[in-house]
Amino acid sequence: MKRKPAVNQSMVIAETSGVQPPAVAGFANRWVGEKEAAAFLGVSTPYLQKARVTGAGPKYAKLHTGRTGAVRYLLGDLQVWMESKCRANTSEAS
């Protein structure tokens, strides 16, 4: 019986979004932009933008004031936020 090759999540993200995900080793202290953060989480950039407005998203840093300020995310914070969304079943509160 032939084994199927393992699917690398990083490859899937890069193929579907065009954004190269970060390397896994030592990534927690790396700052990334909105597109890379969205690719890492598997969500759209508009989702992250709305989550910032509502306070439902991961922690972020804004480099400038006003609407045009660059937004950055720590990969470790993205991982923590994603882990906070894990549930064992559908009846658990979000």
C-alpha positions, 0 to 999 in steps of 0.5 A: 500500500502506497502512503500519501505524501504529507500535506505541508500547511505552509505549502497550502497557504502559499499556493492559495494566497500567494503569501509565503508563510513564516518558518516554524522554528523560532517564529514567535518573536517575528513581526509580520504584516497583515497579509502574512498574518492572514495567511498564517491564520487562514483568514482574509485581510478584511476579516483581520481588519474587522476583528481589529475594529470589534476587538475580536482579533489577535493583538497587534501593533499600529506603527502610525496614527490614522487610517494609513498606519501600518499594522504588525502582528507578532507570530507568537500572538497569532498562535496564542489567539488561534489556540484560544479559539480551539474547542472540544465540541460545538456546545463550548462557549466561544 
